[in-house]
Each structure stands twice: as structure tokens, then as C-alpha cells.
Amino acid sequence: MRCDGLRLVEDRKAQDTARLHALREAAHIGMVDTDAGCFRSFESPAALIRDLTEIADEVINGKRSAKRTV
């Protein structure tokens, strides 16, 4: 029983380590893109919501739009 508890702790630590690695990698990619000017700005939260809704609708409806510019 004691080994099972240790195994659970070790598994949890491995999962946390993997998540932290993925988060750091995503943050690095985001910073590199931002430094390269690959981002979009929105005038308001509503404008962002409209854009995200449009993208979601295209995905849900299976439409392939022209490549979006960043």
C-alpha cells in the first residue's frame, strides 16, 4: 500500500513537470511570435469576441477560409 502512495506522488510530479514544460514552451513561442510582430490587436473586447466567434463558426461549419493574416 505504501508503494502505491509513493507511485501516485511520483506520477503526479511527472505530470506536473510535463505540464510546466509545455507551458514554458508555449510562453516561449508566444514571446518569439510577439517579438517578430506576429500578433493582432483589437480595438475592444467586443471586436475580439466577434473575431473569435467568426473563427469558431468557420470551424464548426467545416469551412476553410483563406489563410488568416496575422
PDB file of N, CA, C and O in Angstrom:
ATOM      1  N   MET A   1       0.825  -1.195   0.000  1.00  0.00           N
ATOM      2  CA  MET A   1       0.000   0.000   0.000  1.00  0.00           C
ATOM      3  C   MET A   1       0.865   1.254   0.000  1.00  0.00           C
ATOM      4  O   MET A   1       0.558   2.225  -0.691  1.00  0.00           O
ATOM      5  N   ARG A   2       1.931   1.234   0.763  1.00  0.00           N
ATOM      6  CA  ARG A   2       2.819   2.386   0.840  1.00  0.00           C
ATOM      7  C   ARG A   2       3.438   2.691  -0.517  1.00  0.00           C
ATOM      8  O   ARG A   2       3.589   3.856  -0.884  1.00  0.00           O
ATOM      9  N   CYS A   3       3.798   1.646  -1.267  1.00  0.00           N
ATOM     10  CA  CYS A   3       4.384   1.842  -2.595  1.00  0.00           C
ATOM     11  C   CYS A   3       3.388   2.471  -3.552  1.00  0.00           C
ATOM     12  O   CYS A   3       3.770   3.262  -4.414  1.00  0.00           O
ATOM     13  N   ASP A   4       2.103   2.123  -3.408  1.00  0.00           N
ATOM     14  CA  ASP A   4       1.083   2.715  -4.261  1.00  0.00           C
ATOM     15  C   ASP A   4       0.997   4.218  -4.037  1.00  0.00           C
ATOM     16  O   ASP A   4       0.862   4.986  -4.990  1.00  0.00           O
ATOM     17  N   GLY A   5       1.074   4.634  -2.789  1.00  0.00           N
ATOM     18  CA  GLY A   5       1.032   6.061  -2.479  1.00  0.00           C
ATOM     19  C   GLY A   5       2.221   6.794  -3.055  1.00  0.00           C
ATOM     20  O   GLY A   5       2.077   7.885  -3.608  1.00  0.00           O
ATOM     21  N   LEU A   6       3.387   6.205  -2.929  1.00  0.00           N
ATOM     22  CA  LEU A   6       4.597   6.805  -3.482  1.00  0.00           C
ATOM     23  C   LEU A   6       4.508   6.892  -4.996  1.00  0.00           C
ATOM     24  O   LEU A   6       4.899   7.891  -5.600  1.00  0.00           O
ATOM     25  N   ARG A   7       3.987   5.831  -5.600  1.00  0.00           N
ATOM     26  CA  ARG A   7       3.834   5.824  -7.051  1.00  0.00           C
ATOM     27  C   ARG A   7       2.889   6.928  -7.503  1.00  0.00           C
ATOM     28  O   ARG A   7       3.147   7.587  -8.510  1.00  0.00           O
ATOM     29  N   LEU A   8       1.808   7.136  -6.777  1.00  0.00           N
ATOM     30  CA  LEU A   8       0.864   8.206  -7.111  1.00  0.00           C
ATOM     31  C   LEU A   8       1.526   9.574  -7.014  1.00  0.00           C
ATOM     32  O   LEU A   8       1.313  10.432  -7.871  1.00  0.00           O
ATOM     33  N   VAL A   9       2.328   9.781  -5.973  1.00  0.00           N
ATOM     34  CA  VAL A   9       3.038  11.054  -5.805  1.00  0.00           C
ATOM     35  C   VAL A   9       4.030  11.252  -6.947  1.00  0.00           C
ATOM     36  O   VAL A   9       4.130  12.346  -7.503  1.00  0.00           O
ATOM     37  N   GLU A  10       4.753  10.211  -7.291  1.00  0.00           N
ATOM     38  CA  GLU A  10       5.724  10.311  -8.379  1.00  0.00           C
ATOM     39  C   GLU A  10       5.037  10.569  -9.719  1.00  0.00           C
ATOM     40  O   GLU A  10       5.523  11.358 -10.529  1.00  0.00           O
ATOM     41  N   ASP A  11       3.904   9.899  -9.949  1.00  0.00           N
ATOM     42  CA  ASP A  11       3.149  10.129 -11.184  1.00  0.00           C
ATOM     43  C   ASP A  11       2.662  11.569 -11.257  1.00  0.00           C
ATOM     44  O   ASP A  11       2.741  12.211 -12.304  1.00  0.00           O
ATOM     45  N   ARG A  12       2.162  12.065 -10.142  1.00  0.00           N
ATOM     46  CA  ARG A  12       1.666  13.447 -10.106  1.00  0.00           C
ATOM     47  C   ARG A  12       2.803  14.432 -10.383  1.00  0.00           C
ATOM     48  O   ARG A  12       2.621  15.408 -11.111  1.00  0.00           O
ATOM     49  N   LYS A  13       3.964  14.174  -9.805  1.00  0.00           N
ATOM     50  CA  LYS A  13       5.109  15.050 -10.024  1.00  0.00           C
ATOM     51  C   LYS A  13       5.526  15.022 -11.488  1.00  0.00           C
ATOM     52  O   LYS A  13       5.850  16.065 -12.055  1.00  0.00           O
ATOM     53  N   ALA A  14       5.523  13.851 -12.104  1.00  0.00           N
ATOM     54  CA  ALA A  14       5.882  13.737 -13.523  1.00  0.00           C
ATOM     55  C   ALA A  14       4.879  14.489 -14.396  1.00  0.00           C
ATOM     56  O   ALA A  14       5.268  15.157 -15.354  1.00  0.00           O
ATOM     57  N   GLN A  15       3.594  14.382 -14.069  1.00  0.00           N
ATOM     58  CA  GLN A  15       2.572  15.104 -14.829  1.00  0.00           C
ATOM     59  C   GLN A  15       2.733  16.611 -14.668  1.00  0.00           C
ATOM     60  O   GLN A  15       2.625  17.357 -15.641  1.00  0.00           O
ATOM     61  N   ASP A  16       2.989  17.055 -13.450  1.00  0.00           N
ATOM     62  CA  ASP A  16       3.197  18.486 -13.204  1.00  0.00           C
ATOM     63  C   ASP A  16       4.414  18.992 -13.961  1.00  0.00           C
ATOM     64  O   ASP A  16       4.385  20.086 -14.524  1.00  0.00           O
ATOM     65  N   THR A  17       5.481  18.205 -13.978  1.00  0.00           N
ATOM     66  CA  THR A  17       6.699  18.588 -14.694  1.00  0.00           C
ATOM     67  C   THR A  17       6.415  18.705 -16.188  1.00  0.00           C
ATOM     68  O   THR A  17       6.873  19.649 -16.832  1.00  0.00           O
ATOM     69  N   ALA A  18       5.665  17.756 -16.744  1.00  0.00           N
ATOM     70  CA  ALA A  18       5.330  17.786 -18.171  1.00  0.00           C
ATOM     71  C   ALA A  18       4.467  19.004 -18.495  1.00  0.00           C
ATOM     72  O   ALA A  18       4.678  19.658 -19.516  1.00  0.00           O
ATOM     73  N   ARG A  19       3.490  19.316 -17.627  1.00  0.00           N
ATOM     74  CA  ARG A  19       2.642  20.494 -17.857  1.00  0.00           C
ATOM     75  C   ARG A  19       3.453  21.778 -17.790  1.00  0.00           C
ATOM     76  O   ARG A  19       3.257  22.683 -18.601  1.00  0.00           O
ATOM     77  N   LEU A  20       4.355  21.858 -16.834  1.00  0.00           N
ATOM     78  CA  LEU A  20       5.200  23.048 -16.706  1.00  0.00           C
ATOM     79  C   LEU A  20       6.087  23.209 -17.938  1.00  0.00           C
ATOM     80  O   LEU A  20       6.265  24.324 -18.429  1.00  0.00           O
ATOM     81  N   HIS A  21       6.635  22.125 -18.435  1.00  0.00           N
ATOM     82  CA  HIS A  21       7.463  22.176 -19.637  1.00  0.00           C
ATOM     83  C   HIS A  21       6.637  22.678 -20.829  1.00  0.00           C
ATOM     84  O   HIS A  21       7.095  23.535 -21.584  1.00  0.00           O
ATOM     85  N   ALA A  22       5.422  22.144 -20.994  1.00  0.00           N
ATOM     86  CA  ALA A  22       4.548  22.566 -22.094  1.00  0.00           C
ATOM     87  C   ALA A  22       4.184  24.048 -21.964  1.00  0.00           C
ATOM     88  O   ALA A  22       4.154  24.767 -22.962  1.00  0.00           O
ATOM     89  N   LEU A  23       3.911  24.499 -20.756  1.00  0.00           N
ATOM     90  CA  LEU A  23       3.578  25.903 -20.532  1.00  0.00           C
ATOM     91  C   LEU A  23       4.759  26.808 -20.860  1.00  0.00           C
ATOM     92  O   LEU A  23       4.585  27.846 -21.499  1.00  0.00           O
ATOM     93  N   ARG A  24       5.951  26.426 -20.431  1.00  0.00           N
ATOM     94  CA  ARG A  24       7.140  27.227 -20.746  1.00  0.00           C
ATOM     95  C   ARG A  24       7.392  27.285 -22.250  1.00  0.00           C
ATOM     96  O   ARG A  24       7.753  28.332 -22.787  1.00  0.00           O
ATOM     97  N   GLU A  25       7.201  26.157 -22.921  1.00  0.00           N
ATOM     98  CA  GLU A  25       7.395  26.117 -24.375  1.00  0.00           C
ATOM     99  C   GLU A  25       6.377  27.017 -25.082  1.00  0.00           C
ATOM    100  O   GLU A  25       6.731  27.751 -26.005  1.00  0.00           O
ATOM    101  N   ALA A  26       5.125  26.961 -24.650  1.00  0.00           N
ATOM    102  CA  ALA A  26       4.090  27.811 -25.245  1.00  0.00           C
ATOM    103  C   ALA A  26       4.391  29.291 -25.000  1.00  0.00           C
ATOM    104  O   ALA A  26       4.215  30.119 -25.894  1.00  0.00           O
ATOM    105  N   ALA A  27       4.837  29.615 -23.807  1.00  0.00           N
ATOM    106  CA  ALA A  27       5.191  31.008 -23.499  1.00  0.00           C
ATOM    107  C   ALA A  27       6.345  31.464 -24.372  1.00  0.00           C
ATOM    108  O   ALA A  27       6.341  32.589 -24.872  1.00  0.00           O
ATOM    109  N   HIS A  28       7.332  30.601 -24.558  1.00  0.00           N
ATOM    110  CA  HIS A  28       8.489  30.950 -25.403  1.00  0.00           C
ATOM    111  C   HIS A  28       8.037  31.206 -26.845  1.00  0.00           C
ATOM    112  O   HIS A  28       8.457  32.182 -27.468  1.00  0.00           O
ATOM    113  N   ILE A  29       7.190  30.335 -27.363  1.00  0.00           N
ATOM    114  CA  ILE A  29       6.691  30.506 -28.736  1.00  0.00           C
ATOM    115  C   ILE A  29       5.925  31.819 -28.844  1.00  0.00           C
ATOM    116  O   ILE A  29       6.085  32.555 -29.818  1.00  0.00           O
ATOM    117  N   GLY A  30       5.098  32.110 -27.856  1.00  0.00           N
ATOM    118  CA  GLY A  30       4.337  33.361 -27.870  1.00  0.00           C
ATOM    119  C   GLY A  30       5.238  34.586 -27.841  1.00  0.00           C
ATOM    120  O   GLY A  30       4.974  35.566 -28.537  1.00  0.00           O
ATOM    121  N   MET A  31       6.300  34.538 -27.042  1.00  0.00           N
ATOM    122  CA  MET A  31       7.226  35.682 -26.969  1.00  0.00           C
ATOM    123  C   MET A  31       7.985  35.861 -28.281  1.00  0.00           C
ATOM    124  O   MET A  31       8.193  36.987 -28.733  1.00  0.00           O
ATOM    125  N   VAL A  32       8.394  34.763 -28.885  1.00  0.00           N
ATOM    126  CA  VAL A  32       9.106  34.835 -30.172  1.00  0.00           C
ATOM    127  C   VAL A  32       8.182  35.425 -31.235  1.00  0.00           C
ATOM    128  O   VAL A  32       8.591  36.302 -31.996  1.00  0.00           O
ATOM    129  N   ASP A  33       6.937  34.949 -31.289  1.00  0.00           N
ATOM    130  CA  ASP A  33       5.980  35.489 -32.253  1.00  0.00           C
ATOM    131  C   ASP A  33       5.741  36.978 -32.022  1.00  0.00           C
ATOM    132  O   ASP A  33       5.710  37.759 -32.973  1.00  0.00           O
ATOM    133  N   THR A  34       5.572  37.369 -30.765  1.00  0.00           N
ATOM    134  CA  THR A  34       5.339  38.772 -30.448  1.00  0.00           C
ATOM    135  C   THR A  34       6.533  39.627 -30.857  1.00  0.00           C
ATOM    136  O   THR A  34       6.360  40.698 -31.438  1.00  0.00           O
ATOM    137  N   ASP A  35       7.726  39.166 -30.561  1.00  0.00           N
ATOM    138  CA  ASP A  35       8.931  39.905 -30.946  1.00  0.00           C
ATOM    139  C   ASP A  35       9.048  40.043 -32.457  1.00  0.00           C
ATOM    140  O   ASP A  35       9.592  41.030 -32.953  1.00  0.00           O
ATOM    141  N   ALA A  36       8.530  39.042 -33.200  1.00  0.00           N
ATOM    142  CA  ALA A  36       8.590  39.068 -34.663  1.00  0.00           C
ATOM    143  C   ALA A  36       7.429  39.856 -35.264  1.00  0.00           C
ATOM    144  O   ALA A  36       7.332  39.993 -36.483  1.00  0.00           O
ATOM    145  N   GLY A  37       6.552  40.371 -34.408  1.00  0.00           N
ATOM    146  CA  GLY A  37       5.423  41.167 -34.896  1.00  0.00           C
ATOM    147  C   GLY A  37       4.244  40.327 -35.353  1.00  0.00           C
ATOM    148  O   GLY A  37       3.350  40.838 -36.027  1.00  0.00           O
ATOM    149  N   CYS A  38       4.223  39.064 -35.003  1.00  0.00           N
ATOM    150  CA  CYS A  38       3.140  38.157 -35.410  1.00  0.00           C
ATOM    151  C   CYS A  38       2.031  38.166 -34.360  1.00  0.00           C
ATOM    152  O   CYS A  38       1.897  37.227 -33.576  1.00  0.00           O
ATOM    153  N   PHE A  39       1.246  39.228 -34.355  1.00  0.00           N
ATOM    154  CA  PHE A  39       0.121  39.316 -33.433  1.00  0.00           C
ATOM    155  C   PHE A  39      -0.896  40.276 -34.016  1.00  0.00           C
ATOM    156  O   PHE A  39      -0.600  41.042 -34.933  1.00  0.00           O
ATOM    157  N   ARG A  40      -2.084  40.223 -33.475  1.00  0.00           N
ATOM    158  CA  ARG A  40      -3.144  41.122 -33.916  1.00  0.00           C
ATOM    159  C   ARG A  40      -3.652  41.894 -32.710  1.00  0.00           C
ATOM    160  O   ARG A  40      -3.701  41.371 -31.596  1.00  0.00           O
ATOM    161  N   SER A  41      -4.021  43.119 -32.941  1.00  0.00           N
ATOM    162  CA  SER A  41      -4.599  43.950 -31.886  1.00  0.00           C
ATOM    163  C   SER A  41      -6.076  44.166 -32.186  1.00  0.00           C
ATOM    164  O   SER A  41      -6.493  44.159 -33.344  1.00  0.00           O
ATOM    165  N   PHE A  42      -6.845  44.354 -31.151  1.00  0.00           N
ATOM    166  CA  PHE A  42      -8.276  44.584 -31.297  1.00  0.00           C
ATOM    167  C   PHE A  42      -8.634  45.873 -30.575  1.00  0.00           C
ATOM    168  O   PHE A  42      -8.064  46.205 -29.535  1.00  0.00           O
ATOM    169  N   GLU A  43      -9.592  46.590 -31.149  1.00  0.00           N
ATOM    170  CA  GLU A  43      -9.987  47.879 -30.583  1.00  0.00           C
ATOM    171  C   GLU A  43     -10.753  47.733 -29.279  1.00  0.00           C
ATOM    172  O   GLU A  43     -10.776  48.648 -28.456  1.00  0.00           O
ATOM    173  N   SER A  44     -11.379  46.575 -29.098  1.00  0.00           N
ATOM    174  CA  SER A  44     -12.195  46.387 -27.899  1.00  0.00           C
ATOM    175  C   SER A  44     -12.366  44.894 -27.645  1.00  0.00           C
ATOM    176  O   SER A  44     -12.112  44.072 -28.526  1.00  0.00           O
ATOM    177  N   PRO A  45     -12.797  44.554 -26.440  1.00  0.00           N
ATOM    178  CA  PRO A  45     -13.106  43.149 -26.171  1.00  0.00           C
ATOM    179  C   PRO A  45     -14.189  42.618 -27.117  1.00  0.00           C
ATOM    180  O   PRO A  45     -14.146  41.457 -27.524  1.00  0.00           O
ATOM    181  N   ALA A  46     -15.141  43.456 -27.459  1.00  0.00           N
ATOM    182  CA  ALA A  46     -16.214  43.032 -28.367  1.00  0.00           C
ATOM    183  C   ALA A  46     -15.662  42.667 -29.740  1.00  0.00           C
ATOM    184  O   ALA A  46     -16.129  41.716 -30.366  1.00  0.00           O
ATOM    185  N   ALA A  47     -14.667  43.422 -30.209  1.00  0.00           N
ATOM    186  CA  ALA A  47     -14.056  43.119 -31.509  1.00  0.00           C
ATOM    187  C   ALA A  47     -13.337  41.774 -31.464  1.00  0.00           C
ATOM    188  O   ALA A  47     -13.393  41.006 -32.424  1.00  0.00           O
ATOM    189  N   LEU A  48     -12.674  41.494 -30.368  1.00  0.00           N
ATOM    190  CA  LEU A  48     -12.007  40.205 -30.202  1.00  0.00           C
ATOM    191  C   LEU A  48     -13.037  39.080 -30.193  1.00  0.00           C
ATOM    192  O   LEU A  48     -12.846  38.058 -30.852  1.00  0.00           O
ATOM    193  N   ILE A  49     -14.119  39.262 -29.456  1.00  0.00           N
ATOM    194  CA  ILE A  49     -15.167  38.242 -29.385  1.00  0.00           C
ATOM    195  C   ILE A  49     -15.767  37.993 -30.768  1.00  0.00           C
ATOM    196  O   ILE A  49     -16.013  36.844 -31.134  1.00  0.00           O
ATOM    197  N   ARG A  50     -16.007  39.058 -31.544  1.00  0.00           N
ATOM    198  CA  ARG A  50     -16.543  38.887 -32.897  1.00  0.00           C
ATOM    199  C   ARG A  50     -15.601  38.055 -33.754  1.00  0.00           C
ATOM    200  O   ARG A  50     -16.041  37.158 -34.473  1.00  0.00           O
ATOM    201  N   ASP A  51     -14.307  38.350 -33.680  1.00  0.00           N
ATOM    202  CA  ASP A  51     -13.327  37.628 -34.481  1.00  0.00           C
ATOM    203  C   ASP A  51     -13.259  36.159 -34.065  1.00  0.00           C
ATOM    204  O   ASP A  51     -13.240  35.273 -34.920  1.00  0.00           O
ATOM    205  N   LEU A  52     -13.223  35.898 -32.762  1.00  0.00           N
ATOM    206  CA  LEU A  52     -13.178  34.514 -32.284  1.00  0.00           C
ATOM    207  C   LEU A  52     -14.457  33.755 -32.651  1.00  0.00           C
ATOM    208  O   LEU A  52     -14.402  32.569 -32.975  1.00  0.00           O
ATOM    209  N   THR A  53     -15.599  34.432 -32.601  1.00  0.00           N
ATOM    210  CA  THR A  53     -16.866  33.811 -32.975  1.00  0.00           C
ATOM    211  C   THR A  53     -16.855  33.439 -34.456  1.00  0.00           C
ATOM    212  O   THR A  53     -17.325  32.368 -34.839  1.00  0.00           O
ATOM    213  N   GLU A  54     -16.321  34.326 -35.278  1.00  0.00           N
ATOM    214  CA  GLU A  54     -16.225  34.048 -36.714  1.00  0.00           C
ATOM    215  C   GLU A  54     -15.352  32.826 -36.976  1.00  0.00           C
ATOM    216  O   GLU A  54     -15.706  31.963 -37.780  1.00  0.00           O
ATOM    217  N   ILE A  55     -14.226  32.757 -36.303  1.00  0.00           N
ATOM    218  CA  ILE A  55     -13.327  31.607 -36.466  1.00  0.00           C
ATOM    219  C   ILE A  55     -14.028  30.332 -36.006  1.00  0.00           C
ATOM    220  O   ILE A  55     -13.970  29.312 -36.692  1.00  0.00           O
ATOM    221  N   ALA A  56     -14.691  30.384 -34.851  1.00  0.00           N
ATOM    222  CA  ALA A  56     -15.397  29.209 -34.331  1.00  0.00           C
ATOM    223  C   ALA A  56     -16.486  28.761 -35.298  1.00  0.00           C
ATOM    224  O   ALA A  56     -16.648  27.565 -35.538  1.00  0.00           O
ATOM    225  N   ASP A  57     -17.228  29.705 -35.850  1.00  0.00           N
ATOM    226  CA  ASP A  57     -18.288  29.360 -36.810  1.00  0.00           C
ATOM    227  C   ASP A  57     -17.714  28.675 -38.035  1.00  0.00           C
ATOM    228  O   ASP A  57     -18.290  27.711 -38.538  1.00  0.00           O
ATOM    229  N   GLU A  58     -16.574  29.171 -38.520  1.00  0.00           N
ATOM    230  CA  GLU A  58     -15.938  28.558 -39.687  1.00  0.00           C
ATOM    231  C   GLU A  58     -15.516  27.126 -39.369  1.00  0.00           C
ATOM    232  O   GLU A  58     -15.684  26.230 -40.197  1.00  0.00           O
ATOM    233  N   VAL A  59     -14.980  26.913 -38.197  1.00  0.00           N
ATOM    234  CA  VAL A  59     -14.539  25.570 -37.805  1.00  0.00           C
ATOM    235  C   VAL A  59     -15.743  24.645 -37.656  1.00  0.00           C
ATOM    236  O   VAL A  59     -15.727  23.518 -38.151  1.00  0.00           O
ATOM    237  N   ILE A  60     -16.777  25.115 -36.981  1.00  0.00           N
ATOM    238  CA  ILE A  60     -17.963  24.298 -36.742  1.00  0.00           C
ATOM    239  C   ILE A  60     -18.646  23.932 -38.056  1.00  0.00           C
ATOM    240  O   ILE A  60     -19.124  22.810 -38.219  1.00  0.00           O
ATOM    241  N   ASN A  61     -18.691  24.871 -38.982  1.00  0.00           N
ATOM    242  CA  ASN A  61     -19.356  24.637 -40.262  1.00  0.00           C
ATOM    243  C   ASN A  61     -18.453  23.938 -41.277  1.00  0.00           C
ATOM    244  O   ASN A  61     -18.883  23.638 -42.391  1.00  0.00           O
ATOM    245  N   GLY A  62     -17.214  23.682 -40.897  1.00  0.00           N
ATOM    246  CA  GLY A  62     -16.303  22.975 -41.785  1.00  0.00           C
ATOM    247  C   GLY A  62     -15.813  23.801 -42.952  1.00  0.00           C
ATOM    248  O   GLY A  62     -15.325  23.248 -43.938  1.00  0.00           O
ATOM    249  N   LYS A  63     -15.932  25.098 -42.862  1.00  0.00           N
ATOM    250  CA  LYS A  63     -15.469  25.963 -43.943  1.00  0.00           C
ATOM    251  C   LYS A  63     -13.981  26.213 -43.791  1.00  0.00           C
ATOM    252  O   LYS A  63     -13.480  26.409 -42.684  1.00  0.00           O
ATOM    253  N   ARG A  64     -13.296  26.203 -44.892  1.00  0.00           N
ATOM    254  CA  ARG A  64     -11.886  26.541 -44.871  1.00  0.00           C
ATOM    255  C   ARG A  64     -11.758  27.924 -45.498  1.00  0.00           C
ATOM    256  O   ARG A  64     -11.903  28.086 -46.710  1.00  0.00           O
ATOM    257  N   SER A  65     -11.495  28.887 -44.683  1.00  0.00           N
ATOM    258  CA  SER A  65     -11.353  30.237 -45.202  1.00  0.00           C
ATOM    259  C   SER A  65      -9.930  30.425 -45.702  1.00  0.00           C
ATOM    260  O   SER A  65      -9.042  29.620 -45.421  1.00  0.00           O
ATOM    261  N   ALA A  66      -9.734  31.493 -46.440  1.00  0.00           N
ATOM    262  CA  ALA A  66      -8.385  31.824 -46.894  1.00  0.00           C
ATOM    263  C   ALA A  66      -7.505  31.971 -45.674  1.00  0.00           C
ATOM    264  O   ALA A  66      -7.986  32.327 -44.598  1.00  0.00           O
ATOM    265  N   LYS A  67      -6.237  31.704 -45.826  1.00  0.00           N
ATOM    266  CA  LYS A  67      -5.327  31.778 -44.681  1.00  0.00           C
ATOM    267  C   LYS A  67      -5.428  33.144 -44.026  1.00  0.00           C
ATOM    268  O   LYS A  67      -5.321  34.181 -44.680  1.00  0.00           O
ATOM    269  N   ARG A  68      -5.636  33.115 -42.728  1.00  0.00           N
ATOM    270  CA  ARG A  68      -5.754  34.362 -41.985  1.00  0.00           C
ATOM    271  C   ARG A  68      -4.396  35.019 -41.868  1.00  0.00           C
ATOM    272  O   ARG A  68      -3.389  34.349 -41.639  1.00  0.00           O
ATOM    273  N   THR A  69      -4.372  36.297 -42.022  1.00  0.00           N
ATOM    274  CA  THR A  69      -3.127  37.034 -41.838  1.00  0.00           C
ATOM    275  C   THR A  69      -2.991  37.406 -40.393  1.00  0.00           C
ATOM    276  O   THR A  69      -3.980  37.661 -39.705  1.00  0.00           O
ATOM    277  N   VAL A  70      -1.783  37.436 -39.942  1.00  0.00           N
ATOM    278  CA  VAL A  70      -1.519  37.773 -38.550  1.00  0.00           C
ATOM    279  C   VAL A  70      -1.100  39.208 -38.460  1.00  0.00           C
ATOM    280  O   VAL A  70      -0.827  39.704 -37.367  1.00  0.00           O
TER     281      VAL A  70
END
